[in-house]
Amino acid sequence: MSKLLPALLAIALIASACSAGESTNAASASKATAPAATTPLPTAQAHTADVPKAVLDAIHQLAPHVQIQAVDKSPLPGLYQVIVQGQAVYVSADGRYMLQGDAYDLKTQARLADARLDALRRAALAKIPESRMIRFAPAHPKYTVTVFTDVDCPYCRVFHSKIAEYNKLGIAV
C-alpha cells in the first residue's frame, strides 16, 4: 500500500500535466465509479419543462449549431449551468447574460462544473468498448486508470515507461 499511493498520485500528476491548457476532451479519468451529482442529459432531453426556453435560445442565438450536452440549475441564484461541447457556461434565467469561465464554491473549494463534466465523461467512456482500448493490466487489478495519451507529450512518454511498475502495484492502465 505504501507504494500504491505514490504511483496513483504520479499517474494523476502526469495526466494533469499533459492535459494542462488543453480542452476537456483531452482529459484523463479514472474508471472507478464515484457517485455523480447529476446524470447526463442528451441534447433531446435538455429541453425540459424546468429549463427556461430563454436559456436555450440564448445559447442557440450565439452558436446555432452547437450541441447542448446538459442544462442544470446552478447553485448561483438565477443562473443555469449549460454544458456545451465539453465546456461549462452560465446563463441567466432570462437569457440576457452569459458567463464563461470557472465558477468555484469557496466553501468546498470545488469548481461548480466538475461534477457534471465528470458524469458526462464517465458516460462517454462507458460507450467505448474495451475491445477498442489498449490495456496494460495485471492478472487481478486493484485499480483501473483510463488515460488518453498524446504521442507527442513528454509526460505521456514518461508515464508509459513506468506502466510495468504500475501493473506490479495492481494498477491496470
Backbone torsions as a table, in degrees:
resi	resn	phi	psi	omega
1	MET	NA	-31.3	-177.9
2	SER	-65.9	-27.2	178.0
3	LYS	-90.7	-19.4	-176.0
4	LEU	-70.0	-45.4	-178.1
5	LEU	-62.3	-48.3	177.4
6	PRO	-60.6	-34.8	179.0
7	ALA	-66.6	-44.4	178.2
8	LEU	-64.5	-39.1	176.7
9	LEU	-64.9	-40.1	178.1
10	ALA	-62.0	-42.9	178.3
11	ILE	-60.3	-46.2	-179.0
12	ALA	-64.0	-42.6	-179.6
13	LEU	-66.6	-43.0	179.3
14	ILE	-63.3	-44.8	-179.8
15	ALA	-63.7	-41.3	-179.4
16	SER	-72.1	-33.6	177.9
17	ALA	-66.2	-39.5	-179.4
18	CYS	-66.7	-39.2	-174.8
19	SER	-93.0	-0.9	-179.5
20	ALA	-59.3	130.7	178.6
21	GLY	83.1	-5.8	178.6
22	GLU	-98.8	171.2	-179.6
23	SER	-70.7	166.0	-178.4
24	THR	-66.7	-13.2	177.8
25	ASN	-67.7	-20.2	-179.6
26	ALA	-99.0	23.9	-177.1
27	ALA	-78.4	159.5	171.9
28	SER	-113.0	150.4	-176.1
29	ALA	-145.7	148.9	175.4
30	SER	-82.9	145.5	178.8
31	LYS	-85.9	-1.5	178.0
32	ALA	-60.9	144.1	-175.8
33	THR	-91.2	111.3	175.0
34	ALA	-112.7	145.7	-178.7
35	PRO	-66.9	134.3	178.2
36	ALA	-94.3	150.7	-178.4
37	ALA	-67.4	-33.3	-179.6
38	THR	-142.4	166.8	177.6
39	THR	-104.6	149.7	-177.0
40	PRO	-63.5	144.1	175.7
41	LEU	-112.1	120.4	172.3
42	PRO	-62.6	159.6	-177.9
43	THR	-52.3	-42.0	-177.7
44	ALA	-61.6	-31.1	-179.1
45	GLN	-89.9	-5.9	179.9
46	ALA	-67.5	-21.4	-179.1
47	HIS	-88.5	60.9	-179.4
48	THR	-93.9	167.1	-175.2
49	ALA	-63.4	-30.4	-176.7
50	ASP	-84.5	-2.0	176.7
51	VAL	-101.1	118.1	179.5
52	PRO	-59.8	137.5	179.4
53	LYS	-58.1	-32.5	-179.1
54	ALA	-61.1	-32.6	179.4
55	VAL	-65.9	-49.4	-179.7
56	LEU	-66.5	-40.5	179.2
57	ASP	-62.3	-38.7	-179.9
58	ALA	-62.1	-42.7	179.0
59	ILE	-65.3	-47.2	-177.5
60	HIS	-70.1	-23.9	175.9
61	GLN	-70.5	-38.7	178.6
62	LEU	-72.7	-41.1	-177.0
63	ALA	-141.1	91.1	-172.4
64	PRO	-58.1	-31.5	-174.2
65	HIS	-103.8	11.6	-177.3
66	VAL	-71.7	148.3	177.9
67	GLN	-96.3	119.0	175.2
68	ILE	-87.2	119.8	-177.9
69	GLN	-88.0	-34.4	-177.5
70	ALA	-162.0	150.1	174.3
71	VAL	-136.1	128.1	179.3
72	ASP	-139.8	151.9	169.4
73	LYS	-65.6	136.8	177.7
74	SER	-94.4	164.2	176.1
75	PRO	-69.6	-10.5	177.4
76	LEU	-82.2	120.7	-176.2
77	PRO	-54.9	129.4	175.8
78	GLY	82.4	1.1	-178.5
79	LEU	-117.2	143.0	174.5
80	TYR	-109.2	139.5	175.1
81	GLN	-90.5	123.1	-179.1
82	VAL	-118.3	122.8	176.0
83	ILE	-94.6	117.3	-176.5
84	VAL	-123.2	111.7	178.3
85	GLN	49.1	46.9	175.5
86	GLY	83.8	3.0	-179.4
87	GLN	-120.5	144.4	178.4
88	ALA	-97.3	132.4	170.3
89	VAL	-128.5	160.5	-179.6
90	TYR	-121.8	127.8	-175.1
91	VAL	-123.3	135.8	177.9
92	SER	-68.0	152.7	-176.4
93	ALA	-58.6	-27.8	179.4
94	ASP	-87.7	-2.0	177.7
95	GLY	76.9	8.9	-177.3
96	ARG	-84.4	-35.9	-174.0
97	TYR	-117.8	145.0	174.9
98	MET	-135.8	136.1	174.9
99	LEU	-115.0	134.9	176.9
100	GLN	-122.0	132.6	-179.0
101	GLY	136.7	-178.9	-177.3
102	ASP	-83.5	131.7	173.0
103	ALA	-111.3	136.4	-176.1
104	TYR	-120.9	146.0	168.3
105	ASP	-91.9	109.3	-174.9
106	LEU	-70.1	-23.5	178.5
107	LYS	-70.4	-44.4	-179.2
108	THR	-95.1	-10.4	-177.4
109	GLN	58.0	39.9	-179.9
110	ALA	-120.8	145.5	172.9
111	ARG	-70.4	136.9	-177.5
112	LEU	-65.5	-30.5	-175.9
113	ALA	-83.3	-14.6	-172.5
114	ASP	-57.4	-46.8	-176.3
115	ALA	-62.7	-42.6	-178.2
116	ARG	-69.7	-44.8	179.3
117	LEU	-63.4	-39.2	177.1
118	ASP	-60.7	-43.0	179.5
119	ALA	-62.8	-41.4	178.8
120	LEU	-66.4	-39.9	178.8
121	ARG	-65.7	-41.5	178.5
122	ARG	-62.5	-40.6	178.9
123	ALA	-64.6	-40.9	178.8
124	ALA	-65.6	-42.3	178.5
125	LEU	-64.2	-37.1	-179.1
126	ALA	-63.6	-23.2	-179.7
127	LYS	-81.1	-13.6	-179.1
128	ILE	-87.7	118.3	-179.8
129	PRO	-69.5	145.3	-179.5
130	GLU	-58.8	-25.9	179.0
131	SER	-64.8	-18.2	179.0
132	ARG	-94.9	-0.7	-178.0
133	MET	-102.2	149.1	170.7
134	ILE	-92.8	119.8	-175.0
135	ARG	-117.7	136.9	171.0
136	PHE	-120.3	108.0	-173.2
137	ALA	-141.1	143.3	171.4
138	PRO	-74.0	172.6	-178.1
139	ALA	-58.8	-43.2	-177.9
140	HIS	-130.6	82.7	-176.9
141	PRO	-67.3	141.7	174.9
142	LYS	-88.2	-33.0	-177.6
143	TYR	-138.3	153.4	174.4
144	THR	-127.3	133.2	177.9
145	VAL	-121.3	128.6	177.2
146	THR	-103.0	126.4	-174.3
147	VAL	-128.8	136.5	170.7
148	PHE	-99.3	122.8	-172.4
149	THR	-106.3	140.9	172.9
150	ASP	-105.2	117.4	-175.1
151	VAL	-64.3	-18.6	179.4
152	ASP	-95.3	-0.4	-175.7
153	CYS	-86.5	123.6	179.7
154	PRO	-65.8	-31.1	178.4
155	TYR	-67.6	-39.2	178.0
156	CYS	-64.5	-37.5	178.3
157	ARG	-64.0	-41.4	177.1
158	VAL	-63.4	-44.5	178.7
159	PHE	-56.6	-49.1	-177.9
160	HIS	-66.4	-27.7	178.2
161	SER	-70.3	-15.2	-177.7
162	LYS	-108.8	8.8	-177.4
163	ILE	-59.3	-39.2	179.3
164	ALA	-60.1	-38.6	177.7
165	GLU	-65.1	-42.0	179.1
166	TYR	-64.2	-40.6	178.3
167	ASN	-62.1	-39.2	178.6
168	LYS	-62.4	-28.1	179.7
169	LEU	-86.3	0.8	178.4
170	GLY	91.2	17.0	-178.2
171	ILE	-102.4	122.6	174.5
172	ALA	-91.8	137.9	179.4
173	VAL	-118.8	NA	NA
